[in-house]
């Protein structure tokens, strides 16, 4: 199984390719071609925090993955990020685990890619 930490993810991630992949995935979601159930979360009441899971299957890619993310707002007081994540990628043909990726940077980059795509789609023609 491939395991990549944050630095390795940052070095490997092609942001232009990510933007294209996010756009294609959004079109597949809009067309109903993706299985992406509502996220579920386990509360960590003593910390005002949670652990959420977000699985998805994108047959067109094909991809099968799940993101596990923690949200610990009190981390803002210290050095740790409030949101931390890992992504587990599975073989969509047999379910075996293929990769464990630090998901914190991927999440931030995906959000930026989605924002850039929205600007592209919603900007007036000819705007710069």
C-alpha positions in Angstrom: 0.0 0.0 0.0 1.2 3.5 -0.9 1.5 5.8 2.1 2.1 9.5 1.6 2.6 12.2 4.2 1.7 15.8 3.7 5.1 16.8 2.2 4.9 13.9 -0.2 1.3 14.7 -1.2 2.3 18.4 -1.8 5.2 17.3 -4.0 3.1 14.8 -6.0 -0.1 16.8 -6.5 -0.4 18.5 -9.8 -2.7 21.4 -9.2 -3.8 21.8 -12.8 -4.6 18.1 -13.0 -6.5 18.5 -9.7 -8.6 21.4 -11.1 -9.5 19.3 -14.1 -10.3 16.3 -12.0 -12.5 18.3 -9.6 -14.4 19.8 -12.6 -15.0 16.3 -14.0 -16.1 15.0 -10.6 -18.5 17.9 -10.1 -20.1 17.2 -13.5 -20.4 13.5 -12.6 -22.0 14.4 -9.2 -24.5 16.8 -11.0 -25.4 14.0 -13.5 -26.0 11.5 -10.7 -23.1 9.3 -11.7 -21.5 9.3 -8.3 -22.3 7.4 -5.1 -21.6 9.9 -2.3 -23.7 9.4 0.8 -24.2 12.1 3.3 -21.3 12.4 5.6 -21.6 10.9 9.1 -19.8 12.2 12.2 -19.0 11.0 15.6 -19.0 13.7 18.2 -16.2 14.2 20.7 -18.3 16.2 23.1 -15.6 16.9 25.7 -13.6 18.7 23.0 -16.4 20.2 21.0 -15.0 18.3 18.1 -15.9 15.6 15.6 -14.7 12.8 13.4 -16.5 12.6 10.0 -16.3 10.1 7.2 -17.0 10.9 3.6 -17.0 7.9 1.3 -17.4 8.1 -2.5 -17.5 5.9 -5.6 -16.9 7.5 -8.9 -17.4 4.8 -11.5 -16.3 6.9 -14.5 -12.8 7.4 -13.0 -12.9 4.6 -11.6 -12.3 5.6 -8.0 -13.4 4.4 -4.6 -12.2 6.3 -1.6 -13.1 7.6 1.8 -11.9 10.7 3.7 -11.8 10.7 7.4 -11.6 14.2 8.8 -11.4 15.5 12.4 -12.6 19.0 13.3 -11.1 20.2 16.6 -11.8 24.0 16.9 -9.7 24.3 20.0 -6.6 23.5 18.0 -6.7 27.1 16.7 -5.2 28.0 20.1 -2.1 26.0 19.3 0.1 24.7 16.5 -2.3 22.0 15.1 -4.8 22.7 12.3 -8.5 22.7 13.3 -9.2 20.3 10.4 -7.0 17.2 9.8 -7.7 14.4 7.4 -6.6 11.2 5.8 -7.8 9.7 2.6 -8.0 6.0 2.0 -8.1 4.9 -1.7 -9.4 1.4 -2.6 -9.4 -0.7 -5.7 -12.9 -0.4 -7.1 -12.7 -3.9 -8.6 -11.8 -5.8 -5.4 -12.0 -3.5 -2.5 -8.3 -3.8 -1.5 -6.7 -0.7 0.1 -4.3 0.9 -2.4 -3.2 4.1 -0.6 -3.3 6.1 2.6 -2.8 9.8 1.9 -2.5 12.8 4.2 -5.7 14.6 3.3 -5.3 18.0 5.0 -3.5 19.5 2.0 -5.6 17.7 -0.5 -8.7 19.1 1.2 -7.4 22.7 1.0 -6.3 22.2 -2.6 -9.6 20.7 -3.6 -11.4 23.7 -2.0 -9.2 26.1 -4.0 -9.8 24.2 -7.2 -13.6 24.3 -6.7 -13.4 28.0 -6.0 -11.3 28.6 -9.2 -13.8 26.5 -11.2 -16.7 28.6 -9.9 -15.0 31.8 -10.9 -14.5 30.3 -14.4 -18.1 29.3 -14.7 -19.7 32.4 -13.2 -17.5 35.2 -14.4 -18.8 37.5 -17.1 -17.5 36.7 -20.6 -14.3 38.7 -21.3 -13.6 39.4 -17.6 -10.0 39.0 -16.3 
